[in-house]
C-alpha cells in the first residue's frame, strides 16, 4: 500500500506559489523542503528531493557546499553564482543560484533562476528605467521648445502684417505653418502627462473590438483581423481610453508595416488575450496578469532600430513621427504594466502585460 505524500511544512507552503525553483536546506546541504517548481524541473518527487543532499543536484557540488559554509559563518548575507542543475532524463539546466540564510540557525534558502528568465528580468528592468528616463527627457524638452515656439509664431504673424510683398508673405506663412506643426508635435509629447488618469472598469475585449473597428475602417481591403480571445479574463481597473490609444498605436504601426501585404491581399493582424500566472516584471511578482498580443505577418522590425523602438522620435518608416510606441509604452506603464516586442521576418509580436487583481 502506497504511503500518502508528506504534508509540506506550513512555514514553507507559500514557496509553492513561486515560479522560481526553491529549496530550503541545512548547512550540510540536506533538503528540508523543495517547492513544486523545483520538483517539476528536476523531474523527481518532493519526497525524493527531501531525502537527498541538494549539493548532488549540481554538476559541481562543492560550489554550493562552499556557499553554504560561507553563509554558516556569516561571511555574507546572500551569495550569487551561476551553475548547472542536473535533471533526470534531460540536459542540465543553466541557473543563477542565490543562497541566503533564513531567520533560523543552520537553515538556508537556495533559489534557482533559469538564466533565460534572469536575462528576461534584467531586460525588463532596463526597459522600465529607459522608459522613465525617456519620459523625463520628453517632458523637459517639450517645455523648453514650447515657450520660444509661441514667440516665433507670434513674431512671424506681426511681420506678415507689416509687409506687402506676396513673396515675402510666403516666407512668413512657412514659418507659421512649421511652428504649428512643431506645436502639434509638442502637444502630443506632453499629452500623456497632461491628461488625468481616468480609472474605471475595463474589459480588454471591448478595447480590442474598438481598435479592430478603427483599423478595419482605415484598411477595409487586404487585411484580415483575427480574434483569439480568452473570454474568462475578468474586468480590471484602468483607463479605457488610454488603453485603446496604446493598442491602436501598436496596431496602426503594424498595418503601416503591412502595406505591401495589404496590397497583395494576404495581410494578417491577430489580437490574442491570455492569462499569465505567477509572473514577475518591473521588479514585482504578480499572481495574475493580462497578456494582450498584437501579432502581424509583416517584414519585422528593422535590426537598426530593434533596441530603440520605444525611444521617442525613432521610426522605421519614412514620414513616421516615432511617437506611437513611446506613447503606448507610457500609457501601459501608467497601469503598472510593460510592453515587450519579439520580431522576426514574417512575424512581429507586441505583448502587453498588465497586472490583474
Residue, then its C-alpha position, 0 to 999 in steps of 0.5 A: x500500500x502506497x504511503x500518502x505524500x508528506x504534508x509540506x511544512x506550513x512555514x514553507x507552503x507559500x514557496x509553492x506559489x513561486x515560479x522560481x525553483x526553491x529549496x530550503x536546506x541545512x548547512x550540510x546541504x540536506x533538503x528540508x523542503x523543495x517547492x513544486x517548481x523545483x520538483x517539476x524541473x528536476x523531474x523527481x518527487x518532493x519526497x525524493x528531493x527531501x531525502x537527498x543532499x541538494x549539493x548532488x543536484x549540481x554538476x559541481x557540488x562543492x560550489x554550493x557546499x562552499x556557499x553554504x559554509x560561507x553563509x554558516x559563518x556569516x561571511x555574507x548575507x546572500x551569495x550569487x553564482x551561476x551553475x548547472x542543475x542536473x535533471x533526470x532524463x534531460x540536459x542540465x539546466x543553466x541557473x543563477x543560484x542565490x543562497x541566503x540564510x533564513x531567520x533560523x540557525x543552520x537553515x538556508x534558502x537556495x533559489x534557482x533562476x533559469x538564466x533565460x528568465x534572469x536575462x528576461x528580468x534584467x531586460x525588463x528592468x532596463x526597459x522600465x528605467x529607459x522608459x522613465x528616463x525617456x519620459x523625463x527627457x520628453x517632458x523637459x524638452x517639450x517645455x523648453x521648445x514650447x515657450x520660444x515656439x509661441x514667440x516665433x509664431x507670434x513674431x512671424x504673424x506681426x511681420x506678415x502684417x507689416x509687409x506687402x510683398x506676396x513673396x515675402x508673405x510666403x516666407x512668413x506663412x512657412x514659418x507659421x505653418x512649421x511652428x504649428x506643426x512643431x506645436x502639434x508635435x509638442x502637444x502630443x509629447x506632453x499629452x500623456x502627462x497632461x491628461x488625468x488618469x481616468x480609472x474605471x472598469x475595463x474589459x480588454x475585449x471591448x478595447x480590442x473590438x474598438x481598435x479592430x473597428x478603427x483599423x478595419x475602417x482605415x484598411x477595409x481591403x487586404x487585411x484580415x483581423x483575427x480574434x483569439x480571445x480568452x473570454x474568462x479574463x475578468x474586468x480590471x481597473x484602468x483607463x479605457x481610453x488610454x488603453x485603446x490609444x496604446x493598442x491602436x498605436x501598436x496596431x496602426x504601426x503594424x498595418x503601416x508595416x503591412x502595406x505591401x501585404x495589404x496590397x497583395x491581399x494576404x495581410x494578417x493582424x491577430x489580437x490574442x488575450x491570455x492569462x499569465x500566472x505567477x509572473x514577475x516584471x518591473x521588479x514585482x511578482x504578480x499572481x495574475x496578469x493580462x497578456x494582450x498580443x498584437x501579432x502581424x505577418x509583416x517584414x519585422x522590425x528593422x535590426x537598426x532600430x530593434x533596441x530603440x523602438x520605444x525611444x521617442x522620435x525613432x521610426x522605421x518608416x519614412x514620414x513616421x513621427x516615432x511617437x506611437x510606441x513611446x506613447x503606448x509604452x507610457x500609457x501601459x506603464x501608467x497601469x503598472x504594466x510593460x510592453x515587450x516586442x519579439x520580431x522576426x521576418x514574417x512575424x512581429x509580436x507586441x505583448x502587453x502585460x498588465x497586472x490583474x487583481 
